[in-house]
Amino acid sequence: MTKNMGNADRIIRSIIALIAAYLYFAGIVTGAPGIVLIIVAVVFLLTSLVSFCPLYALVGLKTCPVKK
């Protein structure tokens, strides 16, 4: 599993995951949309931690810098 996410992408995903978790746990988003939001937040956090996005791999996208 090669890395396909750059630092900026990882930071943005982490921030979005933290905001989503706040929205859910503060009770701003509840019910089914809240559950979906938490699932998306967990996926964003996990992909940012391992620097690999399966969706990027499917479409051939890489945001990490090219090594020379």
C-alpha positions in Angstrom: 0.0 0.0 0.0 1.8 3.1 -1.2 1.0 6.5 0.1 -1.1 8.6 -2.2 -2.0 11.6 0.1 0.1 14.7 0.7 0.4 16.6 4.0 -2.1 19.3 3.0 -4.7 16.7 2.2 -4.1 14.8 5.5 -4.5 18.0 7.5 -7.7 19.1 5.7 -9.2 15.6 6.3 -8.3 15.7 10.0 -9.8 19.1 10.5 -13.0 18.0 8.7 -13.1 14.9 10.9 -12.7 16.9 14.1 -15.5 19.3 13.0 -17.8 16.5 12.2 -17.1 14.8 15.5 -17.9 18.1 17.3 -21.1 18.5 15.4 -22.2 15.1 16.4 -21.2 15.1 20.0 -22.5 18.6 20.6 -25.9 17.4 19.5 -26.0 19.7 16.5 -26.4 16.9 14.0 -28.4 13.9 15.3 -30.2 10.8 14.1 -29.3 9.1 10.8 -27.4 12.1 9.4 -25.3 12.2 12.6 -24.4 8.5 12.3 -23.4 9.0 8.6 -21.4 12.1 9.7 -19.5 10.1 12.3 -18.8 7.2 9.8 -17.4 9.7 7.3 -15.3 11.4 10.1 -13.8 8.0 11.1 -13.0 7.2 7.5 -11.4 10.6 7.0 -9.3 10.2 10.2 -8.2 6.7 9.4 -7.2 7.6 5.8 -5.3 10.6 7.0 -3.4 8.6 9.6 -2.2 6.0 7.0 -1.8 8.4 4.1 -3.7 6.2 1.8 -7.1 6.8 0.2 -8.6 3.8 -1.6 -10.8 6.1 -3.7 -7.7 8.0 -4.9 -6.2 4.6 -5.8 -9.2 3.7 -7.9 -9.1 6.9 -9.9 -5.3 7.1 -10.1 -5.0 10.4 -8.1 -2.0 11.2 -5.9 -1.6 14.4 -3.8 1.7 13.4 -2.3 4.9 15.0 -3.7 6.8 13.0 -6.3 10.1 11.6 -5.2 13.0 12.0 -7.6 
